[in-house]
Amino acid sequence: MKKCHMLLCKNKHNLLKTFRVMKIATIFLIFCGLTLSAKNTKAQKSDMTLKVENATILDIFRQIEESSNYGFFFKNDELDLDKRYSLEVKNASIEDVLSILLAQTGYSYQIVGENVVVTREKNGLPMLQEQNSRVSGTVTDEFGDPIPGVTVTIKGSTIGTITDVNGKFELSNVPEEAVLVFSFVGMNTVERAVEDNLINVVMTEAVIGLDEVVAIGYGSMKKADVTSSVSTVKADDFVKGSVKDVGQLIQGKVAGLTITTASGDPTSNSEIRLRGNTTLYGTSSNPLVLIDGVPGDFNSVAPEDIESVDVLKDGSAAAIYGTRGTNGVIIITTKRASGFYDAKVDYTGYVSTQQISNKLDVLTASDYRRQIEDGIRDESDDLGASTDWLDEITRTPVSHVHNLTIRGGDVKTNYLASVNYNNTEGIFIKSNKETFTVRTDINHSMFEDLLKLNIGIISRNIQYNTTGDGFGFNGYTYRQAVIYNPTAPVKLENWDWYENVGAFNYDNPVARIKESRGENKDQWSRINGNIIFSPTDGLKFKALLSYSKYNQTRGYYETKNHISTKRSGLNGYASNGAVESIDRLVELTGEYQKGFNRHHFSLLGGYSYSDNDWRDFFMTNQDFPTDQFGYNNIDLGKGIEEQGTSSGIASSRNKTNLIGFFSRVTYSFRNKYLFMGSLRYEAASQLWGTDDPWGLFPSASFGWRISKEAFMKNFGFINDLKLRAGYGVTGTQPSSSFLGVATLGYTGQVYMNGKWIQTIGPTRNENPYLRWEEKKETNFGIDFAFFNHRINGNIDYYNRDIDGLLWNYAVPVPPNLVGSTTANVGVMTNKGLEVLLNAVPVKVNNLEWKSTISFSTNKNKLKSLSNELYQTDRDYFTTGGTGEPIQTYTHRVDIGGPIGNFYGFKVVDVDEEGKWIYEDADGNLINYDDFERSEENKQLLGNGLPNYFASFNNTIRYKNFDLSVTMRGAFEFQILNFERMYLENTKTTQYNRLKSAYDKVFGKVVLSDEVDLEYNSYYIEDGDFWKIDNITLGYSFPLIESSVFKSFRIFASSLNTMTITGYKGIDPEVSFSGLAPGNDYRDKYPTTRTFTLGVNVSF
């Protein structure tokens, strides 16, 4: 024990000292190896050497207690305390010692924790002298190969033998009713009753962890047989506490899967990226999310209802999903009905509160008045009040979640019903989200399992407030709380709101919230059914049908007292909208599996059809006679009747469908050589009118379990070692319909004969060669398990080539109808390495520590964006924006370069007056007044995409306590700090500033108030961070048999607990998605820190 603790402390200091990802993994692996090779602590305490002669059983029990942590319980009247025994064992486990000792007595035992309960057997031990016989046989593996060295013993005795080189054994003096025990390292123990003199036994491999079943496309497979890159996260390993969606459950749990929480808004979703960006112009870079096999999203089901999440990462795994699988596939399996005979009730409930993770350090009213005294500010800046504007619009929120699940039935018919209520308050006033979800799952089996039926229903209702004409909190309001004068009052003496109407983008944040009302309601329901027909062993036909409907209503109103009236004369503004979306899915599959001799194969074929029907309506109006009706009587506004206003009506409808045929074959020989191949042939309506709307998406992957080779027999510490290689092709659908055909549309209005008349004209050129964006991915991997699976993990290297990237190109008119055409021209690559390491460093008696380390890299490059037909006018394109008043782009993507590069002016110093000194493109130093602010002088300033991601997750269980700690980080990337860029400039005295605006720049002088606001390298910061993300401490109460509870656990949790970073902004975890990653914008909902108290109860 001491040695183990010393090793742990030593490595902990090394981790804190180095804090480098690869070093963490190396030290951790060495530590685990040393710990395990020296045997675990339990073995050190439990393995014992005893030699006693002519001693009573009580004396022997006492010696065992002195040599271990075990204590004995027995009834005096059941044991012969005077009889004496002799015993000699060396380095034996407690089980071996007891088996040898009690074999002489006719007693039996049971180990309960650290207690050994000894009782008298009803019939005693069969006398070995009676009806003895000779038994022989052969022991083979599942392929018929003999296994030498198998231990064969008579259960309850010390009599035994081992098999020879041909797997044969012979044992004498075997009682008639005896049971033989066959045991061998790495194989499942077999017990066989003696019914004949010849006993042949087949032993199977003990694949701890590898028998785990993981979800793959249209089915499941043993983890040991998987040849693609697939990761699984079970419910026990989820992030604990109050999470906003499924994404946060698995944050930091899957190497290569980047889940970012860049906003504290309860209505926002986690951002997801798997192995980098895959498109410039396509639909999305988000993975396909399947809920029990049906497409959905992270809000489709309550986090408390999820059993496991499987991630199909590479092309060979995802190709069977065709165009939907380009960005990877996340398969969510919900908790299902099972064969409980008695109803089981589970309840989870928790209450939580939040705080802003980090506040900006802006000037206070006292700071303003001190600056007035020092002559830095004019006296007119003091408006007489002392207001903390951020405090005025925030609160201490209290949120609560309740989840009740009931399941029961029998092996033929079983059911599950769950109800989830989630009421989340945000840190800002009028920032709420209320969700009510009901789910049922019913299974029925008939005709002796020949036919199985499943029906699943999910219904979700969400209500939430908005503080702008959109779908959540308006981040512009937060910006106002930061920049508003802290000496300004919230209200004037006449109770009107204080407003500086003449100032640009300068609003009272409290008034913006109080004088507006936004309410959105979302309702989504889905019903799906599965019919499985199994006419014979190994053959299965399945039909999946799903229908879902989504409805949203939204309304927003700004009163006559809103700043929009005072500044723009809107006199009340309202918007009202509705959305209806219907999704249908039909999938038919047939699968046949067969195993014979040393071969096993499966064949899958299927058909898939899905469609979506989307309709929306949106209307805005202004100039209302009263605020009484809000947005409900939107027709009362006069703005819709007037030209030149922002009022208007819009509606649209779009129908899309997708049809596909797919197949898959798997084959294994001796469970050693593995193969999987798939093919999907698919067409989508978005390519209607093109020459070839169909796409063919093949894949193939291979696996070799080296650990099963004969030459690996001497490496006893290796439990499993498998090499994998795979290749797959997937596609990306265009973002809009009819991109390949010429279209007409409304192009504007003309005034004729006293009327405004809509005009119709061409809106899109024809391009019959439009096709899918294709991703071709190669993946090489290795899976490993060492030291009885105490250390296991995988390593993957991938290369993604995306061909035919869509881009919009300028074309001449004529011969073209309009001046741009969308075409497949671009080529982009993504390469990366992923490492996942799981270990159980400590497992002793009541103490267990599990750890997981993950590490991933991603490098991308835009290789080309032009061909003979279509060319860009430059060898780069710009993206991102600073907003007003700087008004310039933030990022540039060069042909031959990566996505995410910041481009701007490079400053290297300040002069004695506090003005910038620049470095131009040629490396010359130029002062502020002489520098030419041209496109040619912009330089590469950094990149907003991290080169490395890492996580370190730990779970410790001690007796009834459990502690989990999740840590994660991102490294080698930069962030553009918008708040510093705008609020560290002293030229504009109207807005509040950061206190750092008065720090010396480059350690010399304060920035001059003659320097204009500008985007330059001074505001680009290193964004490296390491987060102690989730800490959860739980306690499970010990229960007595008469208790109504089956389990009772309480827990406390924190989320986004602490961040270690050099970044000066609120949180370095900013958005990494899109073409402008790393921008830390002014308009935001700051990230929050959450504290939770909860309970898990089962009845």
C-alpha angles and dihedrals in degrees: 000000000000092000091052093050092049091053092049095052093046093054093044090059091047090053093052091044100050101027091183119135102229092044090053091055093046096048091044093052092048091048093050092047093051092045095049098040089054087052122252124283093255090058091050090055099036104040107086144176117217135173118180131159129196093351130148119249089248091057090050092049089053092051091050090050090052091051097046146019092260126113128196130232124188143137114257093219092056097054131065099231095182099054114101130221140186123219137174123180133157125206090342127159121242089254093054092047093051094045092053094043099044093043085075094051113044090240126126131208142204127198115219111179105304093341127096115205113200120196137167115259115240095237099019122228117318111255108254091210094064122090093343119185142176118255126190137168148131131273118210138167124247090276095053097256115139118248115215121202098034112153113232116191138166105249112251094018141076093237112115151119140204132245120256129233090285093051092252126138138181126197129185132201094033114165117235096246097035126131121224119216119208116195134172133163111266094014132095113259114248128205120196128182115230105248098142140021090248119063122174116187133196114204123200129210117267101229105180107195092000091080086063111117118227128193118248131171110310094347147013137267140192111268089234091061098047114117098179133070105275128156127195130199117191126205092256089061098047121120104267132224132032109351125172098219146347091281093068090050091068099030108141092004102100123055110234095017109109114199114181128194101196097157137050092207109126089217095054125095133223116265113237131199127168116196096340136290119333103181143034099195107009130108101279145319092231119117121249109264118208122191107201089333097314123104115255140128140255091276095053094091136024114259089233090061096060125106101181145344123219121193120204101203110173135057096253090058097042101038092090086069091055116193093007094056102060094103094042130265129264112199113198117197114197126210107279139202115267140178101287112149093199123050113259121204123199124187128187121181135164142167123212143180133198143211132189106272093225133357127216114247102235130165117281128212089264090053090052092053092046090053090050089054090049092050094245093115134035119251090240089071089071107086094177103251135094110222131170097203095190090052090050093060100036134073142180100267125209118203131179137192129195125186123181122184127184123186135167146121132113138282092284102041125019136159145196128199125180135181122196127188120185122180110181124184119197125217091252122073113257090024106122140138125190119188129184118185130181122187134178131185122187128182128188129180125195142173092034093307092311089123127030126187129195129183123186127185127185125181122180129183122188129184122182141162127239129202095202142029092286144058107298145353113342106237090204087074091059090051089055091052089055099047102035118112108266090212092058117102122237090229136013124240090267088056093250116135116263109242135168095212096180096056120099114249091345115134137162100253094206091052091048090058099038096046095052136062127196127177128177128184124194124188122184128173132176133185121187134173134197126200117190121188118188108183094172141003111296096008120104134169120194135187121193120190124179135178123182134174130195125194127181130182122186134183134177133179136184115198128226088261092057118113088246088070095044094046104029103021095237092146091206126344130211139178130188130183146164136197131195122187127177124191126190127186133185121180126174120187138174124195134184125190126186136172126190132164104327097337133091128177141165133198125202129184129173153162126221132191126175134166139181129207113195127185129172139175129192132177135178129190140168144188100064125185092223142008091224098100100037112192094337096086096037092156090070091076117100096209094087089063095052128080119230097034128115091243119115150129127245135174136168144177130203130181124193134172139186128202126187144171118204143175139182136191128193128188135179132182116205088339083280108090113047136187136178127178132174139181132195127187111193145169131192131198091232087076094049111140096026124116094253119017091169125092132194116215117186131178139181133183135179135201134194119192098207092180090071093058118108093239090062094060092096093057097080095169091063110086097171137002121173133173119208134192126177144169128191142168124215134167141221122226119230114258096237138037124251095020090144098054133066112256140191125216146158108292103180144294135291128195111235130162092351094309137098109238127193114236126214125210144145115300103173139030124232118256111173091176094066111127144158123303102243126212116198111192132187119193131187119187147166128207119199142178125185139179098023090319092302087127119037140146146117143254124211134185119190139183120196122192113189111197128188098026111190118241136163112245131195112241132180123264112243122053085035122060095226133020100254139050132191112229142167105248114118129097124201134173134205123192129179152152126230127192127185122182124182122185143168101211095173129030113157128147104298097358127084129167121190123185137185128192123189130183131178141173133194130189121182134186134185099221100180143359102173140061137169094289103036128036136172116234090233137030090246142033130216129229141167125050142226096215126222136006098012093046107187138118121268104201138044127195112206122201102252092023137092131268115256104044116152113220124191146106117317118225119191104174148347128245125234090274092057096254125137123266110207136203111219127211091274094052096256120143112233129181125239099262096045100044115114108223096210135142090251092061095055114108141191106275102175142296130272097211116087115237092210137031124189140174137189116196126183136185121187124186122189117176103303096346125093128189125185126185123186120194130176140165148180125220143194102024138110136231130208104224104212094183093057091043092056103027103041091065115096098195097091108057093180094081128060115250142210114264087236088069086084095050118109113265112234085354092291119087140341114270111268119252087228091069114100124227107274144169107235142138094277090076095048109098136182107260101197111143143169118201130200086209111173130018118179127177118188139177125201114205117228109243133209122226094252092055119115087220123085090191136357123190133169124194144180121208143179127199126201085012103169138352126207109201145126092224114120098209129087097272131353090213096097129153114297095180131101128019096303105054122169099038111139098200128204094230105069150120103244118235115257141216114231130205120194139187117191150157136219116201133177123191 
